[in-house]
Amino acid sequence: MPIVTIQQGPREAGQKRALVEKVTGAFVEALGVPAESVSVWIQEYPAENWGTAGKLTADR
């Protein structure tokens, strides 16, 4: 049973639905597993809780 964890900034529910559908489809295609066996977990972090290249994302 594949378990996929996605870490990202906040997104709208519709965007997350599309993401879960496409990620699930990729596992079905690549691994030949049934869609029912794929779990996708989305962890969202506000911009003040992460940074890139030495700068807080909220400050960009």
PDB file of N, CA, C and O in Angstrom, chain B, residues numbered from 101:
ATOM      1  N   MET B 101       0.844  -1.174   0.000  1.00  0.00           N
ATOM      2  CA  MET B 101       0.000   0.000   0.000  1.00  0.00           C
ATOM      3  C   MET B 101       0.894   1.243   0.000  1.00  0.00           C
ATOM      4  O   MET B 101       1.516   1.543   1.019  1.00  0.00           O
ATOM      5  N   PRO B 102       0.972   1.972  -1.118  1.00  0.00           N
ATOM      6  CA  PRO B 102       1.760   3.200  -1.144  1.00  0.00           C
ATOM      7  C   PRO B 102       1.135   4.293  -0.289  1.00  0.00           C
ATOM      8  O   PRO B 102      -0.079   4.496  -0.302  1.00  0.00           O
ATOM      9  N   ILE B 103       1.984   4.990   0.451  1.00  0.00           N
ATOM     10  CA  ILE B 103       1.571   6.160   1.214  1.00  0.00           C
ATOM     11  C   ILE B 103       2.443   7.320   0.746  1.00  0.00           C
ATOM     12  O   ILE B 103       3.670   7.252   0.825  1.00  0.00           O
ATOM     13  N   VAL B 104       1.809   8.382   0.261  1.00  0.00           N
ATOM     14  CA  VAL B 104       2.519   9.540  -0.269  1.00  0.00           C
ATOM     15  C   VAL B 104       2.266  10.710   0.675  1.00  0.00           C
ATOM     16  O   VAL B 104       1.121  10.983   1.036  1.00  0.00           O
ATOM     17  N   THR B 105       3.326  11.398   1.071  1.00  0.00           N
ATOM     18  CA  THR B 105       3.186  12.596   1.903  1.00  0.00           C
ATOM     19  C   THR B 105       3.651  13.795   1.096  1.00  0.00           C
ATOM     20  O   THR B 105       4.763  13.807   0.567  1.00  0.00           O
ATOM     21  N   ILE B 106       2.794  14.800   1.005  1.00  0.00           N
ATOM     22  CA  ILE B 106       3.107  16.028   0.291  1.00  0.00           C
ATOM     23  C   ILE B 106       3.154  17.152   1.301  1.00  0.00           C
ATOM     24  O   ILE B 106       2.205  17.355   2.058  1.00  0.00           O
ATOM     25  N   GLN B 107       4.253  17.880   1.316  1.00  0.00           N
ATOM     26  CA  GLN B 107       4.391  19.033   2.200  1.00  0.00           C
ATOM     27  C   GLN B 107       4.370  20.271   1.320  1.00  0.00           C
ATOM     28  O   GLN B 107       5.129  20.374   0.357  1.00  0.00           O
ATOM     29  N   GLN B 108       3.496  21.208   1.657  1.00  0.00           N
ATOM     30  CA  GLN B 108       3.330  22.395   0.829  1.00  0.00           C
ATOM     31  C   GLN B 108       2.721  23.525   1.629  1.00  0.00           C
ATOM     32  O   GLN B 108       2.301  23.346   2.773  1.00  0.00           O
ATOM     33  N   GLY B 109       2.680  24.696   1.008  1.00  0.00           N
ATOM     34  CA  GLY B 109       1.953  25.821   1.565  1.00  0.00           C
ATOM     35  C   GLY B 109       0.461  25.606   1.356  1.00  0.00           C
ATOM     36  O   GLY B 109       0.065  24.723   0.595  1.00  0.00           O
ATOM     37  N   PRO B 110      -0.361  26.393   2.014  1.00  0.00           N
ATOM     38  CA  PRO B 110      -1.808  26.235   1.905  1.00  0.00           C
ATOM     39  C   PRO B 110      -2.313  26.380   0.465  1.00  0.00           C
ATOM     40  O   PRO B 110      -1.860  27.251  -0.278  1.00  0.00           O
ATOM     41  N   ARG B 111      -3.244  25.526   0.093  1.00  0.00           N
ATOM     42  CA  ARG B 111      -3.890  25.558  -1.219  1.00  0.00           C
ATOM     43  C   ARG B 111      -5.395  25.406  -1.020  1.00  0.00           C
ATOM     44  O   ARG B 111      -5.855  24.986   0.041  1.00  0.00           O
ATOM     45  N   GLU B 112      -6.146  25.753  -2.050  1.00  0.00           N
ATOM     46  CA  GLU B 112      -7.605  25.599  -2.008  1.00  0.00           C
ATOM     47  C   GLU B 112      -7.972  24.123  -2.113  1.00  0.00           C
ATOM     48  O   GLU B 112      -7.209  23.315  -2.641  1.00  0.00           O
ATOM     49  N   ALA B 113      -9.151  23.788  -1.601  1.00  0.00           N
ATOM     50  CA  ALA B 113      -9.605  22.390  -1.588  1.00  0.00           C
ATOM     51  C   ALA B 113      -9.654  21.802  -3.002  1.00  0.00           C
ATOM     52  O   ALA B 113      -9.298  20.639  -3.193  1.00  0.00           O
ATOM     53  N   GLY B 114     -10.083  22.579  -3.980  1.00  0.00           N
ATOM     54  CA  GLY B 114     -10.152  22.073  -5.350  1.00  0.00           C
ATOM     55  C   GLY B 114      -8.779  21.707  -5.896  1.00  0.00           C
ATOM     56  O   GLY B 114      -8.634  20.716  -6.611  1.00  0.00           O
ATOM     57  N   GLN B 115      -7.781  22.501  -5.561  1.00  0.00           N
ATOM     58  CA  GLN B 115      -6.416  22.207  -5.992  1.00  0.00           C
ATOM     59  C   GLN B 115      -5.919  20.916  -5.344  1.00  0.00           C
ATOM     60  O   GLN B 115      -5.246  20.109  -5.985  1.00  0.00           O
ATOM     61  N   LYS B 116      -6.255  20.731  -4.074  1.00  0.00           N
ATOM     62  CA  LYS B 116      -5.824  19.517  -3.375  1.00  0.00           C
ATOM     63  C   LYS B 116      -6.535  18.288  -3.929  1.00  0.00           C
ATOM     64  O   LYS B 116      -5.934  17.218  -4.022  1.00  0.00           O
ATOM     65  N   ARG B 117      -7.802  18.427  -4.298  1.00  0.00           N
ATOM     66  CA  ARG B 117      -8.523  17.301  -4.917  1.00  0.00           C
ATOM     67  C   ARG B 117      -7.825  16.874  -6.209  1.00  0.00           C
ATOM     68  O   ARG B 117      -7.597  15.687  -6.442  1.00  0.00           O
ATOM     69  N   ALA B 118      -7.493  17.855  -7.039  1.00  0.00           N
ATOM     70  CA  ALA B 118      -6.819  17.550  -8.306  1.00  0.00           C
ATOM     71  C   ALA B 118      -5.455  16.913  -8.065  1.00  0.00           C
ATOM     72  O   ALA B 118      -5.077  15.973  -8.764  1.00  0.00           O
ATOM     73  N   LEU B 119      -4.722  17.414  -7.088  1.00  0.00           N
ATOM     74  CA  LEU B 119      -3.406  16.876  -6.766  1.00  0.00           C
ATOM     75  C   LEU B 119      -3.506  15.418  -6.326  1.00  0.00           C
ATOM     76  O   LEU B 119      -2.754  14.568  -6.803  1.00  0.00           O
ATOM     77  N   VAL B 120      -4.433  15.131  -5.419  1.00  0.00           N
ATOM     78  CA  VAL B 120      -4.611  13.758  -4.926  1.00  0.00           C
ATOM     79  C   VAL B 120      -4.992  12.829  -6.077  1.00  0.00           C
ATOM     80  O   VAL B 120      -4.496  11.705  -6.156  1.00  0.00           O
ATOM     81  N   GLU B 121      -5.857  13.286  -6.958  1.00  0.00           N
ATOM     82  CA  GLU B 121      -6.276  12.462  -8.104  1.00  0.00           C
ATOM     83  C   GLU B 121      -5.091  12.143  -9.015  1.00  0.00           C
ATOM     84  O   GLU B 121      -4.913  10.998  -9.431  1.00  0.00           O
ATOM     85  N   LYS B 122      -4.283  13.157  -9.323  1.00  0.00           N
ATOM     86  CA  LYS B 122      -3.158  12.951 -10.241  1.00  0.00           C
ATOM     87  C   LYS B 122      -2.033  12.126  -9.614  1.00  0.00           C
ATOM     88  O   LYS B 122      -1.423  11.294 -10.284  1.00  0.00           O
ATOM     89  N   VAL B 123      -1.764  12.355  -8.343  1.00  0.00           N
ATOM     90  CA  VAL B 123      -0.730  11.569  -7.667  1.00  0.00           C
ATOM     91  C   VAL B 123      -1.164  10.107  -7.594  1.00  0.00           C
ATOM     92  O   VAL B 123      -0.364   9.205  -7.845  1.00  0.00           O
ATOM     93  N   THR B 124      -2.407   9.878  -7.256  1.00  0.00           N
ATOM     94  CA  THR B 124      -2.930   8.510  -7.211  1.00  0.00           C
ATOM     95  C   THR B 124      -2.807   7.857  -8.580  1.00  0.00           C
ATOM     96  O   THR B 124      -2.361   6.715  -8.692  1.00  0.00           O
ATOM     97  N   GLY B 125      -3.206   8.588  -9.628  1.00  0.00           N
ATOM     98  CA  GLY B 125      -3.110   8.056 -10.987  1.00  0.00           C
ATOM     99  C   GLY B 125      -1.686   7.695 -11.376  1.00  0.00           C
ATOM    100  O   GLY B 125      -1.459   6.696 -12.059  1.00  0.00           O
ATOM    101  N   ALA B 126      -0.726   8.507 -10.941  1.00  0.00           N
ATOM    102  CA  ALA B 126       0.681   8.224 -11.251  1.00  0.00           C
ATOM    103  C   ALA B 126       1.129   6.911 -10.613  1.00  0.00           C
ATOM    104  O   ALA B 126       1.855   6.137 -11.238  1.00  0.00           O
ATOM    105  N   PHE B 127       0.711   6.656  -9.391  1.00  0.00           N
ATOM    106  CA  PHE B 127       1.077   5.402  -8.731  1.00  0.00           C
ATOM    107  C   PHE B 127       0.388   4.206  -9.380  1.00  0.00           C
ATOM    108  O   PHE B 127       0.985   3.140  -9.530  1.00  0.00           O
ATOM    109  N   VAL B 128      -0.862   4.392  -9.760  1.00  0.00           N
ATOM    110  CA  VAL B 128      -1.581   3.318 -10.452  1.00  0.00           C
ATOM    111  C   VAL B 128      -0.863   2.966 -11.751  1.00  0.00           C
ATOM    112  O   VAL B 128      -0.658   1.791 -12.057  1.00  0.00           O
ATOM    113  N   GLU B 129      -0.482   3.995 -12.515  1.00  0.00           N
ATOM    114  CA  GLU B 129       0.189   3.767 -13.797  1.00  0.00           C
ATOM    115  C   GLU B 129       1.591   3.188 -13.622  1.00  0.00           C
ATOM    116  O   GLU B 129       1.955   2.224 -14.296  1.00  0.00           O
ATOM    117  N   ALA B 130       2.376   3.771 -12.723  1.00  0.00           N
ATOM    118  CA  ALA B 130       3.775   3.363 -12.571  1.00  0.00           C
ATOM    119  C   ALA B 130       3.943   2.013 -11.883  1.00  0.00           C
ATOM    120  O   ALA B 130       4.813   1.226 -12.255  1.00  0.00           O
ATOM    121  N   LEU B 131       3.113   1.749 -10.887  1.00  0.00           N
ATOM    122  CA  LEU B 131       3.284   0.541 -10.079  1.00  0.00           C
ATOM    123  C   LEU B 131       2.250  -0.537 -10.342  1.00  0.00           C
ATOM    124  O   LEU B 131       2.411  -1.674  -9.898  1.00  0.00           O
ATOM    125  N   GLY B 132       1.183  -0.190 -11.065  1.00  0.00           N
ATOM    126  CA  GLY B 132       0.135  -1.173 -11.343  1.00  0.00           C
ATOM    127  C   GLY B 132      -0.674  -1.558 -10.119  1.00  0.00           C
ATOM    128  O   GLY B 132      -1.225  -2.657 -10.060  1.00  0.00           O
ATOM    129  N   VAL B 133      -0.753  -0.662  -9.136  1.00  0.00           N
ATOM    130  CA  VAL B 133      -1.527  -0.945  -7.929  1.00  0.00           C
ATOM    131  C   VAL B 133      -2.936  -0.379  -8.092  1.00  0.00           C
ATOM    132  O   VAL B 133      -3.133   0.553  -8.872  1.00  0.00           O
ATOM    133  N   PRO B 134      -3.917  -0.921  -7.375  1.00  0.00           N
ATOM    134  CA  PRO B 134      -5.260  -0.349  -7.447  1.00  0.00           C
ATOM    135  C   PRO B 134      -5.307   1.009  -6.747  1.00  0.00           C
ATOM    136  O   PRO B 134      -4.623   1.222  -5.746  1.00  0.00           O
ATOM    137  N   ALA B 135      -6.110   1.917  -7.274  1.00  0.00           N
ATOM    138  CA  ALA B 135      -6.234   3.262  -6.704  1.00  0.00           C
ATOM    139  C   ALA B 135      -6.620   3.200  -5.227  1.00  0.00           C
ATOM    140  O   ALA B 135      -6.203   4.047  -4.437  1.00  0.00           O
ATOM    141  N   GLU B 136      -7.407   2.210  -4.863  1.00  0.00           N
ATOM    142  CA  GLU B 136      -7.873   2.082  -3.474  1.00  0.00           C
ATOM    143  C   GLU B 136      -6.737   1.829  -2.497  1.00  0.00           C
ATOM    144  O   GLU B 136      -6.900   2.019  -1.292  1.00  0.00           O
ATOM    145  N   SER B 137      -5.589   1.402  -3.005  1.00  0.00           N
ATOM    146  CA  SER B 137      -4.469   1.108  -2.101  1.00  0.00           C
ATOM    147  C   SER B 137      -3.547   2.309  -1.888  1.00  0.00           C
ATOM    148  O   SER B 137      -2.626   2.241  -1.074  1.00  0.00           O
ATOM    149  N   VAL B 138      -3.785   3.400  -2.607  1.00  0.00           N
ATOM    150  CA  VAL B 138      -2.904   4.568  -2.530  1.00  0.00           C
ATOM    151  C   VAL B 138      -3.475   5.586  -1.536  1.00  0.00           C
ATOM    152  O   VAL B 138      -4.617   6.024  -1.676  1.00  0.00           O
ATOM    153  N   SER B 139      -2.681   5.952  -0.543  1.00  0.00           N
ATOM    154  CA  SER B 139      -3.073   6.990   0.410  1.00  0.00           C
ATOM    155  C   SER B 139      -2.197   8.214   0.175  1.00  0.00           C
ATOM    156  O   SER B 139      -0.979   8.093   0.048  1.00  0.00           O
ATOM    157  N   VAL B 140      -2.812   9.388   0.116  1.00  0.00           N
ATOM    158  CA  VAL B 140      -2.080  10.636  -0.073  1.00  0.00           C
ATOM    159  C   VAL B 140      -2.365  11.526   1.126  1.00  0.00           C
ATOM    160  O   VAL B 140      -3.520  11.828   1.426  1.00  0.00           O
ATOM    161  N   TRP B 141      -1.308  11.942   1.806  1.00  0.00           N
ATOM    162  CA  TRP B 141      -1.427  12.826   2.969  1.00  0.00           C
ATOM    163  C   TRP B 141      -0.854  14.175   2.588  1.00  0.00           C
ATOM    164  O   TRP B 141       0.249  14.254   2.047  1.00  0.00           O
ATOM    165  N   ILE B 142      -1.586  15.225   2.863  1.00  0.00           N
ATOM    166  CA  ILE B 142      -1.120  16.575   2.576  1.00  0.00           C
ATOM    167  C   ILE B 142      -0.891  17.308   3.896  1.00  0.00           C
ATOM    168  O   ILE B 142      -1.799  17.446   4.715  1.00  0.00           O
ATOM    169  N   GLN B 143       0.335  17.769   4.079  1.00  0.00           N
ATOM    170  CA  GLN B 143       0.679  18.565   5.252  1.00  0.00           C
ATOM    171  C   GLN B 143       0.907  19.992   4.766  1.00  0.00           C
ATOM    172  O   GLN B 143       1.758  20.232   3.909  1.00  0.00           O
ATOM    173  N   GLU B 144       0.155  20.924   5.306  1.00  0.00           N
ATOM    174  CA  GLU B 144       0.269  22.305   4.876  1.00  0.00           C
ATOM    175  C   GLU B 144       0.944  23.155   5.950  1.00  0.00           C
ATOM    176  O   GLU B 144       0.702  23.001   7.147  1.00  0.00           O
ATOM    177  N   TYR B 145       1.796  24.055   5.472  1.00  0.00           N
ATOM    178  CA  TYR B 145       2.548  24.919   6.359  1.00  0.00           C
ATOM    179  C   TYR B 145       2.357  26.364   5.935  1.00  0.00           C
ATOM    180  O   TYR B 145       2.548  26.681   4.761  1.00  0.00           O
ATOM    181  N   PRO B 146       1.987  27.251   6.850  1.00  0.00           N
ATOM    182  CA  PRO B 146       1.889  28.671   6.518  1.00  0.00           C
ATOM    183  C   PRO B 146       3.251  29.226   6.123  1.00  0.00           C
ATOM    184  O   PRO B 146       4.287  28.697   6.527  1.00  0.00           O
ATOM    185  N   ALA B 147       3.244  30.292   5.333  1.00  0.00           N
ATOM    186  CA  ALA B 147       4.479  30.876   4.807  1.00  0.00           C
ATOM    187  C   ALA B 147       5.449  31.309   5.906  1.00  0.00           C
ATOM    188  O   ALA B 147       6.653  31.380   5.659  1.00  0.00           O
ATOM    189  N   GLU B 148       4.964  31.596   7.096  1.00  0.00           N
ATOM    190  CA  GLU B 148       5.877  32.001   8.172  1.00  0.00           C
ATOM    191  C   GLU B 148       6.552  30.809   8.852  1.00  0.00           C
ATOM    192  O   GLU B 148       7.356  30.991   9.766  1.00  0.00           O
ATOM    193  N   ASN B 149       6.227  29.586   8.408  1.00  0.00           N
ATOM    194  CA  ASN B 149       6.799  28.388   9.027  1.00  0.00           C
ATOM    195  C   ASN B 149       7.825  27.674   8.160  1.00  0.00           C
ATOM    196  O   ASN B 149       8.225  26.559   8.494  1.00  0.00           O
ATOM    197  N   TRP B 150       8.272  28.283   7.044  1.00  0.00           N
ATOM    198  CA  TRP B 150       9.298  27.654   6.220  1.00  0.00           C
ATOM    199  C   TRP B 150      10.014  28.708   5.386  1.00  0.00           C
ATOM    200  O   TRP B 150       9.513  29.814   5.182  1.00  0.00           O
ATOM    201  N   GLY B 151      11.175  28.342   4.919  1.00  0.00           N
ATOM    202  CA  GLY B 151      11.966  29.283   4.135  1.00  0.00           C
ATOM    203  C   GLY B 151      12.781  28.577   3.077  1.00  0.00           C
ATOM    204  O   GLY B 151      12.931  27.355   3.096  1.00  0.00           O
ATOM    205  N   THR B 152      13.313  29.373   2.140  1.00  0.00           N
ATOM    206  CA  THR B 152      14.161  28.877   1.071  1.00  0.00           C
ATOM    207  C   THR B 152      15.281  29.882   0.846  1.00  0.00           C
ATOM    208  O   THR B 152      15.073  31.093   0.915  1.00  0.00           O
ATOM    209  N   ALA B 153      16.451  29.369   0.581  1.00  0.00           N
ATOM    210  CA  ALA B 153      17.623  30.200   0.278  1.00  0.00           C
ATOM    211  C   ALA B 153      17.897  31.225   1.378  1.00  0.00           C
ATOM    212  O   ALA B 153      18.287  32.359   1.098  1.00  0.00           O
ATOM    213  N   GLY B 154      17.692  30.823   2.615  1.00  0.00           N
ATOM    214  CA  GLY B 154      18.019  31.672   3.748  1.00  0.00           C
ATOM    215  C   GLY B 154      16.993  32.742   4.071  1.00  0.00           C
ATOM    216  O   GLY B 154      17.242  33.605   4.914  1.00  0.00           O
ATOM    217  N   LYS B 155      15.843  32.697   3.414  1.00  0.00           N
ATOM    218  CA  LYS B 155      14.812  33.702   3.670  1.00  0.00           C
ATOM    219  C   LYS B 155      13.486  33.032   4.002  1.00  0.00           C
ATOM    220  O   LYS B 155      13.098  32.037   3.389  1.00  0.00           O
ATOM    221  N   LEU B 156      12.810  33.598   4.977  1.00  0.00           N
ATOM    222  CA  LEU B 156      11.493  33.115   5.343  1.00  0.00           C
ATOM    223  C   LEU B 156      10.530  33.380   4.185  1.00  0.00           C
ATOM    224  O   LEU B 156      10.519  34.478   3.629  1.00  0.00           O
ATOM    225  N   THR B 157       9.742  32.405   3.828  1.00  0.00           N
ATOM    226  CA  THR B 157       8.824  32.542   2.695  1.00  0.00           C
ATOM    227  C   THR B 157       7.863  33.714   2.878  1.00  0.00           C
ATOM    228  O   THR B 157       7.521  34.387   1.905  1.00  0.00           O
ATOM    229  N   ALA B 158       7.432  33.963   4.085  1.00  0.00           N
ATOM    230  CA  ALA B 158       6.515  35.064   4.363  1.00  0.00           C
ATOM    231  C   ALA B 158       7.152  36.424   4.064  1.00  0.00           C
ATOM    232  O   ALA B 158       6.436  37.399   3.838  1.00  0.00           O
ATOM    233  N   ASP B 159       8.472  36.503   4.060  1.00  0.00           N
ATOM    234  CA  ASP B 159       9.162  37.757   3.810  1.00  0.00           C
ATOM    235  C   ASP B 159       9.490  37.990   2.338  1.00  0.00           C
ATOM    236  O   ASP B 159      10.077  39.018   2.000  1.00  0.00           O
ATOM    237  N   ARG B 160       9.142  37.102   1.495  1.00  0.00           N
ATOM    238  CA  ARG B 160       9.456  37.245   0.067  1.00  0.00           C
ATOM    239  C   ARG B 160       8.459  38.136  -0.617  1.00  0.00           C
ATOM    240  O   ARG B 160       8.565  38.371  -1.820  1.00  0.00           O
TER     241      ARG B 160
END
